[in-house]
């Protein structure tokens, strides 16, 4: 009788071990599946102000990131350090991954117009207008991964070292999510045109 009880105990222990092995294998299979299906690249847009804490989804784009993207791309397109006849088309070539096809067409038409009107043979500096930095009200979410961004910039143009244009302007830019080619566009965003007519701002206005 004693041996039978010991045999039953051994069999029960073996069955328990088998159950544990099955559970471990199931967990390992689940982890393998999770590893195989996990994204290779995870994009996180971190807002500039985190002193009060914040919770963001991995794919959520903070309005500050939208604003920074729009301002930076607009500056890059319209900054001509040497000669707009060469700098402007080269800028558009380098930034094409950050523009939708319709925006690229619009910029090419602007390039042609400026060339026809003799507005390219110059240098151009463009910067954020003083006192017009990011505020939450400058970014409006339209839904469907589309935003309107209002940027205020100050522009100076020189011909042979002489100032020929100095103004401030407000541009209402449309920005869309654009996860087309992460290798060339890590932002996952693109300029998509104007959301209204650009307007000139008084230089004295703050």
Helices and strands as residue ranges (DSSP letters): H 2-37, H 63-78, H 84-94, G 96-98, H 101-116, E 123-128, G 136-138, E 139-143, E 146-159, E 162-177, E 189-194, E 199-201
